[in-house]
Amino acid sequence: MFTNDQGRYFISNKIWDEEFSDSWISDQKMGKSQPPLEKPFVEEGLLPLPDPLTVTLKKKDITSIIHDRKSRRVFTDEEITSGELSYLLWASQGIKEIMANNYATLRTVPSAGARHPFETYLYINRVSGIEKGIYRYVASRHSLSLLKAGNFSDEMTEANLGQQFVGNSAVTFLWSVIPYRTEWRYNLHSYKVILMDAGHVCQNLYIACEALRLGTCAIGAYSHEKINRLLNLEGEDEFVVYLAPVGRYRERRNPK
Ligand SMILES: Cc1cc2nc3c(=O)[nH]c(=O)nc-3n(C[C@H](O)[C@H](O)[C@H](O)COP(=O)(O)O)c2cc1C
């Protein structure tokens, strides 16, 4: 277990004041080669997604999108389209540029040192034309890779401590972190910035959902063991840090 003092140290920036301490001797400084920008994948069998920039938005006014954003936990049984899913993936983790020598990716969200330590997994429950199952988003190809087909709604609800709207959503975004991508450069400073990075990813998902009139809700209450087992992650070198279900919702009429 860790203490409150350690927790506060972790969210403080005291490490920056100890610039010459051991905490800053990163593998990058030691000349070690950097880890890959994304997990390996097999090209064959990838499921390409529609061009996200051709998707029609229902709302474009940024002020009303920001104003109307809220956490939505009641979804209808309707499907969402593969175009909508494509837009949400692009908005939350899409790659805009790969820098020379595969040094870094530049994406639709910011990340400390452009380390982008996340992988996106999806539990697809109701997306038109896509088989139910657990997938990984291959950002460099803007494609999906099927990990396991099937209905995992009950397991998803159980892993989210009984939050049924997660298991019943049309699709759930699950962001895992590969800490070494950030540790390679920032060593002990990584843990603070990784979680700050994660906030940007989920916020972009909220904003993109609002533009498509879809609902989402950030989820921090889940079982580490159950969620990682569901995604076949070992839970040390890669594990889930954040997730968010997405679905259609009905506009509530204003009471007269
Ligand atoms: C880091 C984080 C974790 C959260 N975890 C959950 C959760 O597990 N379950 C849930 O229903 N809402 C969760 N929420 C949503 C918050 O309850 C919600 O953002 C808050 O009540 C404010 O409402 P709003 O998003 O509609 O403005 C989480 C939000 C954040 C930012």
The ligand as an SDF file (V2000), in Angstrom:
LIG
                    3D

 31 33  0  0  0  0  0  0  0  0999 V2000
  -11.8550   10.5150  -13.5770 C   0  0  0  0  0  0  0  0  0  0  0  0
  -13.3440   10.3300  -13.5980 C   0  0  0  0  0  0  0  0  0  0  0  0
  -13.9030    9.1310  -13.1680 C   0  0  0  0  0  0  0  0  0  0  0  0
  -15.2860    8.9630  -13.1920 C   0  0  0  0  0  0  0  0  0  0  0  0
  -15.8060    7.7450  -12.8640 N   0  0  0  0  0  0  0  0  0  0  0  0
  -17.1440    7.5350  -12.9550 C   0  0  0  0  0  0  0  0  0  0  0  0
  -17.7060    6.2510  -12.6960 C   0  0  0  0  0  0  0  0  0  0  0  0
  -17.0070    5.2750  -12.4220 O   0  0  0  0  0  0  0  0  0  0  0  0
  -19.0540    6.1260  -12.8130 N   0  0  0  0  0  0  0  0  0  0  0  0
  -19.8670    7.1570  -13.1600 C   0  0  0  0  0  0  0  0  0  0  0  0
  -21.0740    6.9560  -13.2400 O   0  0  0  0  0  0  0  0  0  0  0  0
  -19.3620    8.3990  -13.4280 N   0  0  0  0  0  0  0  0  0  0  0  0
  -18.0210    8.5990  -13.3500 C   0  0  0  0  0  0  0  0  0  0  0  0
  -17.4930    9.8280  -13.6650 N   0  0  0  0  0  0  0  0  0  0  0  0
  -18.3810   10.9080  -14.1280 C   0  0  0  0  0  0  0  0  0  0  0  0
  -18.5660   11.9700  -13.0370 C   0  0  0  0  0  0  0  0  0  0  0  0
  -19.4130   11.4680  -12.0550 O   0  0  0  0  0  0  0  0  0  0  0  0
  -19.1370   13.2570  -13.6910 C   0  0  0  0  0  0  0  0  0  0  0  0
  -18.1860   13.7970  -14.5770 O   0  0  0  0  0  0  0  0  0  0  0  0
  -19.5170   14.2880  -12.6380 C   0  0  0  0  0  0  0  0  0  0  0  0
  -20.5910   13.8450  -11.8420 O   0  0  0  0  0  0  0  0  0  0  0  0
  -19.8850   15.6290  -13.2580 C   0  0  0  0  0  0  0  0  0  0  0  0
  -20.9530   15.4800  -14.1820 O   0  0  0  0  0  0  0  0  0  0  0  0
  -20.8160   15.9340  -15.7040 P   0  0  0  0  0  0  0  0  0  0  0  0
  -19.7140   15.1140  -16.3550 O   0  0  0  0  0  0  0  0  0  0  0  0
  -22.1730   15.6450  -16.3000 O   0  0  0  0  0  0  0  0  0  0  0  0
  -20.4710   17.3840  -15.7280 O   0  0  0  0  0  0  0  0  0  0  0  0
  -16.1220   10.0120  -13.6430 C   0  0  0  0  0  0  0  0  0  0  0  0
  -15.5500   11.2180  -14.0680 C   0  0  0  0  0  0  0  0  0  0  0  0
  -14.1870   11.3650  -14.0680 C   0  0  0  0  0  0  0  0  0  0  0  0
  -13.5960   12.6580  -14.6020 C   0  0  0  0  0  0  0  0  0  0  0  0
  1  2  1  0
  2  3  1  0
  2 30  2  0
  3  4  2  0
  4  5  1  0
  4 28  1  0
  5  6  2  0
  6  7  1  0
  6 13  1  0
  7  8  2  0
  7  9  1  0
  9 10  1  0
 10 11  2  0
 10 12  1  0
 12 13  2  0
 13 14  1  0
 14 15  1  0
 14 28  1  0
 15 16  1  0
 16 17  1  0
 16 18  1  0
 18 19  1  0
 18 20  1  0
 20 21  1  0
 20 22  1  0
 22 23  1  0
 23 24  1  0
 24 25  2  0
 24 26  1  0
 24 27  1  0
 28 29  2  0
 29 30  1  0
 30 31  1  0
M  END
$$$$
